[in-house]
Structure formats: C-alpha cells, structure tokens
Amino acid sequence: MQFADRLNNVETSAIRELFKLLGKPGIISFAGGFPDSAMFDVDGIRAASNAALAEEPGAALQYGATEGYQPLREQLAAFMASKGAPDVAPDQLIVTTGSQQALDLLGKTMIGPGDKVIVEGPTFLATIQCFRLYGAEVISAPIDGDGVQVDALEQLIAEHRPKLVYLIPTFGNPSGATLSLARRKKVLELAVKYQTLVVEDDPYGDLYFGEAPPPSLLALSSEVPGSREWLAHCGSLSKVLSPGLRIGWLIAPPELLAKAVMCKQFSDAHTSTFAQATAAQYLKAGRMPATLANVRKVYAERALALRDALRQELGDAVEFVQPKGGLFVWLRLTGAGGKVADANVLAKSAIEKGVAFVPGTPFFAQNPDHATLRLSFATADVDKIREGVARLAQAL
C-alpha cells in the first residue's frame, strides 16, 4: 500500500512496544504512566453516571456540540478557578477526548511541514510523535530540576522562531521537574516578546505532595500583560479521576480555539456526551477534593518509598532529583563501580530479573541521553516498590 509520507516521520511508541514484554508472570512494572485503578472513586463515578441518566438522559445519550457539553464546560471553568485561574469562562475552553486530543488539535491547527517547535529535553514521548506526524522539526531545550532553562530557551526561540513552545511545567513527564515561579514568569515574558505560542500541558499539577506547586502559567498570565494571547493550556481528568472517561480540555485564544473546534469536527464530532455528563455530575457533587487528597497521600508514600529504596539498593550508581508530585522519578545511571551505564542495556537484563521500566532515550527529540530511565511509582504498592528496586539492583 502507498501510505502517507507523514508516517515516515514517526514510529510505534517504544513504551507501547515495551508492554508486549510484560507478560512474564510476577513481573513488577515501573513502566506505565497511568494511575492506580485501585484508587478510582468507583462509587462516586457510578453515582455521577446514574445522575446523568436521571437528570438529562436525552442530552447524555445524544449527539452533542463539538465544543463540549455545556454543564461540563461550566464545571471545568469552576475547577480552573479553584486552581487559581478565575478568569476562564466556559466558552474559552473546549472539551477534548483526553488531553492527547488537545495536543493533536494543536498540531493540526499550528504545524505544517518544516515548521519548528521547541520542547523540553526530555519530554512526553507522544507529543514528539504527534508534532512530527504533522511535519515539525522538533528542537529540544535543556532542563534541570527547576524545569526548562529559560536563558537557553530564549536563545532557541530567537534562533529558530518556532511555531510553538511545548512545556510540562509541573511534575513533568518523564522528568518529574517543576518549573520555578521565576522561570514561569520569564516564559510568559518570552511568549510576549517573541509573539510565540506557549503550550502548557498540565495533567499532573493536582498530584502534589505536601506544598502546592507554583501557579500554572495560565494562572500567572494575568500578571504578564499580553501573555494570555500567546498561551494555550491543556488539562485532563485522566490522572486524577479516570483515564477511561477520556475527558480533557483545551483553553486557548479565541482564533486558535475556533480552528481547533473545526478540526475536532472532522475527527470525532464531539467527545462522548455520556462521559462528559458523568464528569459534570461528578464535579458538581463536590467529590473531587476528597479524591485528590487520597491520591496525593498514596502517591506521596510511594514516591518516598521509591526514593529510599533507590538510595539503599543502588547508591551512587544512579542520580535523581526527588519529585514533589506527579507519577515519575527520572534517573540517570552514573556507571559508578563498574555498573551498567546504558539504560537500554539495563532494560533487557531488568526484564529477566522480573522488573520493567522505560529507558529514557525515546523521550528526547534530539541528542538522547542513553543513561537515563523513567520509573513510575503510581501502580506499585510500597512492598512491590522495594522488591522491584531490589531486582533492579540485581540487574545492574
């Protein structure tokens, strides 16, 4: 068959391919980037779906507006206000089929063959693939424990004049890094100075341990005049409520939002109205704060257990910055004591020892660091985390 040329720019997700190796009985996986299904508020979601069918069955089961189910848009605007962004009106956001669709819509509306985009190095693998699918040249900006290095980012923007800059400022995937408050303001200033769209992807911002992170770029945009005109914000309920609902949203300037709605009409007409009605009822019922408090507590315990196990079992063979939230720890193998220094090599021996992780190489759009790897602590309890790290030490 004669496939589209655009497919030459992408390949199957290395993470999805890795899952094919996980059929071995008893394997402990740090590979997945998904939440623990044991913590889903099944009773709350069941009550919400029942309420959706009881109150507006016709609307919940019928075709809906491409922009989204209006009661959900209103609830999401209120949800954003509770997170420090009070000036988001319901008509300033559209509901997407997960935040992944929001990224795809941004690719469709903004990127043409040969256009340049800047991402963090490392960043979310699916974003690299999505943007490349539309013909982008994807350029990496360096990061550290405080997120993207803004001086280097400005140099790259000035040099390449990208169509957009894509960032995960809070508890990045895979890095776990959190962009500092000062750097957040600088990013918004750069957006205005160079009139460059900044895309803020924020699926993990509610999953903080202890102290809340700095305000989102969206929340801070009111402090940097003109920045809201150059900012798109992607949100999701997948990591905090349920990925199966496939509820995400996109907040963007009116002209961009209109183009995104047009492209969404071609893709799926609208996000599932039943899922939207269920999510609207759930948010309306006020159960989200308790749900968030529970998942924060559990994930914080697991993150600390992973930190302690890594220090005890692997010692100076690895380097990492302890995340303050999210789902991931980003490691770098040092090779100390003659240990393995290539995560791709380690991944194969780790599977043989009964533990899985994702090597860091695919998360880089340029100049991959083969010594890096991502561990997710979300789906393993404390005992499995300890055992998994012990197995990882054996593989080293």
N, C-alpha and C positions, 0 to 999 in steps of 0.2 A: 504493500500500500504506500501511497505518497502522502506522508504526514506533513503537517505544517512545519515550516522552517523554525518557528519559535521553539519547538520542542528540542531543538539541538542545543539550546542554552541551559537545559535543566536535566536533572536525573532523578531517579527514585530516591526518596528520603532515606538517608543512611540509618536514621532511627527506626523507621518502619521496617527496613530490612533486618535490623538487629533483632526485632521482635520474633522473627522467624526462628531464631536460635534459642528462644527461651522456653521451648517445650520440654526441656530436661526436667524430670521430677525433682522437687526440692530446691530449685534454684531460687536465690534471693536476688531480687531485681532492684537496683538503684537507677534503672534506665528510664522509666516512664516519667513523663512530665504532667501527669494527671493527678487529681485529688484522690483522697482515700474514700472509696464508696461507702465505707462503714460509717462515715460521718455525715452522709446525706440526711437532711431532715425529711425523711420519708413521710412521716405523719403530717408535717406542715405542707409538703407538696401535694399530698393526697387531699388534704382539706382545701387547698387552693384550687386544685383541678375540679373538685366537686362544686366549689363555689362558682367557678367559671361556668360550669354547665347549668347550675341552678339559676344564676342571675341573668346571664346573657348567652343562652345556648346557641341561638342563631348566629350571633357575632363570632362566638368562639369556634364554630364549626364551618363557617362560610369563608369564601374569599375575602381578603381584606385589602386595605390601602398599602401600596408599596412602601410608603414612608413608615408604616408601623401602626399597630393597634393603639388608638389614641389614649385609652386609660393607662396603658403601659408607658407610653411616652411621658405622660404626666407623672407617673410614679418614678420613672428614671430621672426626670428633671429634679424631683424632690430628693432622690437618692444622691444626685450630684451636689445638691445644695447642702446635704448633711455632711458631705466630704469637702466643704469649703469653696464650692463653686455655685453661689446662689443665683447667678445671673444667666443660667442656662434655661431658656424657655423650651417647652415641648416641641415647638416647631423648628428648633435649632438642632434637633437630633433626629436620626433615622434609626430604626431597629434593623439589625442585620442578623444573618444566620451565623452566630458566633462572631467574635472579633476577627476571625480569619477572613470572613467575607468582607469586612470593612477594609482590611488590607488589600484584598483583591480588587475592590472597587476603587481604591486609591491608585492601584496600579493601572487599572483600565482608564481612569479619567486623567491621570497625570503623566504617564510614562509612554514614550514612543521609542522605537529602535534607535539605539545610540545615545539616548539620554543618560545623564549621570545622576546617581543617587548616592547619598552617604549614609552609612550605617555604622553602628559600633562594631569593633572587632575585639571579642566575638559578639554575635547577636543571634536572635531567633532564626533557626535554620529555614523555616517555612517562608519567612519574609525574603530572604535571599533568593530562594527558588521562585517565589511569586514575582518579584521585581524583574528577575532575569527572564522569566517567561514573556514579559512584555518588552523585552529587548534592552533593558537597562544595563549600563556598565556600573557595577556596584563597587563602591570605594569604601574602605574601612578607615574609621577614625579610632585612634588608640584610647583605651580606657584604663582606669586604675580602680582602687577601692572606693573612690568617690565619684565613679561614673566617667562619662566621656571627658577627655582632657580638652577644655574649651579653647585654649590657645591653638592647639593642633587642629581642632575643628574649624576655627576661623580661617586658618591658612588653607585648609582643604576647600572650604566654601569659596574663598577668594580666588583660588586657582581653578576650580572646576565648575563653578556656578551651577550647582546641581538643581534638578527639578524639585527635589525634596531631601530633607534630612529625617531619618527614622531613628527614634530613640526609645528605649525602655528605661525611663529614669528611675523607677522604683523597683528594687529587687529584681534586677534584670535576669532574663533567661538567655544564656546559661550562667552569667557571671555572678548573679546574686548581688551585684553592686547597686548602691543607691546614690544618685546624683545629689551633691550637696546643694544647699539653698543658694549659695553664692553662684554656683555654676548654673543652676536653673535660671536665675535671673539673667545671667550672661547669655545663655542660649536664646532666651526671648529677645534680648537686645540684638543678637546676631540675626535673628529672623527678620527684624525690622530693618536693620542696617543694610542687609543684602537682599531684602524682599524675597526670601526663600521660605517655602513652606516647611514647617517642622511638624512631624507626625509623632505624637506622644501615644505610645501603646502602654496601657495601664491595666493588665489583667491581674496583677499581684498586689497592688497598692493597699488593699484592705487586709492583707495577711501579714501584719506586722507583729513583732514580738516585743512587748513592753511599750516603749515610747513610740508614738506615731511618727512616720516619716515626714519630711518637709512637704508642704502643699504641692499638689500637682502643678505642672506647667499651666494647665487650664485655670486653676485657682489663682495662680500668680499673675496671669495675663493682665488682670485689672491694674497691676502695679507698673506695667511696662506699656506705655501708650503705643497703640498701633499693633501690638503683638497678636491680639486676637484675630486680626485679619490674615495672619500667616501661620495659624495653628489649627491642626486637626487632632482630635482626641478620640482614641478607640477604647471602649470599655467592654466588660464581659461579666456575665454571671457564672461562667463555667467553673472557675476555680473556687468560688465562694458558695455556690448553691448547687448547680448540677450542670455538667457538660452536655448531658443528654437533652436538655431543653434547647440548646443551641441559641441562646439569647445573647447577642452583643449589640453594641450601638456605636454610631459614628456622630461626633459633634464636629462641625466644620463651618467655614464661611458660607453664606447663602449660595453663591455661584457654584462652588465646589459641591455642596450638598445636592443641588438640583441635578448636576451631572451624574452624581453617584446614584440618585434615585432613578434616573433614566437607564443607567447601566444595570441596576438591580432588576428593573422591569424585564430586561432581556434574560436575566439569569434564573430567577425563581419566582417572579411576580411579587412575592412577599414572603417574609418569614412566617412559619407556622402560626396561624392565628390562635390555635388551641394552646400552643406553648406560650405565646405572648399573653393570652388571657390568664393562664395559670400563673405566670410570673407576676403579672399585675396584681392578682389577688394575694399572692404571697407577700409582696412588698406592702400592699395595703394593710395586711393583717399585722404588720409590725414584728414579724418573727426574725428579721434579718440581724438585728443587733445581737440577739442571743446565739444565733447560728455562728456569727463571726467570732464572738467571744470563745465559743467552744473550739472552733478550728484553730484559732490563734494559739490557744493553750496547748492543744495536742501537737501542732507543728513546732511550737517553740521547744517543747520537751524533746521531740525527735531531733531537732537541729542541734540541741546541746548534746544529746547522746551521740550523734554522729561526730561532732567536734571532739568530744572526749575520747571516743574510740579511735579516731584518726591519729590523735596525738599519742595515744598509748601504743597502738599497734604499728603505725607507720613512721612515727617520729619525724626525723629530718629528711625522710625520703619524699615528703610532699610539702608544698607550701599552699596556704589558702587564707582568705580573709573571711572571718565568720560573718555570715549574712545576718541582717537584722530583721528579716522577714522573707516571705516568698516560699519557694519549694526546693531550692537548689544550693549546693555547695560546689564551687568551681575550684578544682585542684590543679596544681602543676607539679609534675614529677621532677625531682631535682637530680636523680641518679646517685644520690649520696650512698656511700658504702657499696658501690657497685650494683645498686638496684636498677631495675628497668627504668629507662628514661623516655620511652616511646609509648604513649597511651594506646596506640593501635596494636602494638605487640602485646601489651598487658591485657587488652580486652579479650584476646583469644585465650590466653592462659587463665584469665579470670573465669571465663565460662566453664573451663574444665574443672575449676575448683568450686563451681556452683554459685558464682556471683556475677552479676551483669551490671554494666554501666555504659555510658555513651562517651566514646572518645571525643576530644574537643575539636578535632580537625574540621568537621563539616560546618562548624559554627562560624568559621572565618570566611569572609568573602575574598580576602587577599591574605597572602603571607601567613598561612596557618601555623599555629604552634602545636607541633605534634606531641609535646609533653603534657598537654592539658587534657582534662576529662571533667565530665559533669556527673555529679551524684545527686539524685533526688531522694530526700528523706520522707516524702509525703506518704507513701503507701506501705512502709515497713514499720512495725512497732519497735519499741526500744530493744527488745531481746533480739529481733531479727537484724536490726542495725548493727548491734555488737557482733553478732555471728557473721554477718556479711562483711564487715570490715576485717575481722579475723581471717576470713577466707581470702580477702583481697591481699592481706599481708603475706599469705602463703603464696599467692600468685606472683608477688614481687620477687 
